[in-house]
Amino acid sequence: MGQVTVYLDDETEEKARAAARAEGVPLSRWVAERIQRRARGEWPEAVRALAGAWPDLPSAERIRKSKARDIARGRV
């Protein structure tokens, strides 16, 4: 198992420690679980469950075929 050093400001460290305590897990496990969730590369179950939730939503193909003009976009 590898070791990684992470530098956090005091406020962030305390928030992470408090969250780990609230879940009853060591800080290293709490951090590792969050990294695993974010680095997984797939949508969370709650998001996947929304598939098909809007039956009147047009398909991607129908949207792409639209002749409607796009609005002007501003620079960010």
Stockholm file with secondary structure:
# STOCKHOLM 1.0

chainA/1-76         MGQVTVYLDDETEEKARAAARAEGVPLSRWVAERIQRRARGEWPEAVRALAGAWPDLPSAERIRKSKARDIARGRV
#=GR chainA/1-76 SS CCCCCCCCCHHHHHHHHHHHHHHTSCHHHHHHHHHHHHHSCSCCHHHHTTTTSCTTSCCHHHHHHCCCCCCCCCCC
#=GC SS_cons        CCCCCCCCCHHHHHHHHHHHHHHTSCHHHHHHHHHHHHHSCSCCHHHHTTTTSCTTSCCHHHHHHCCCCCCCCCCC
//
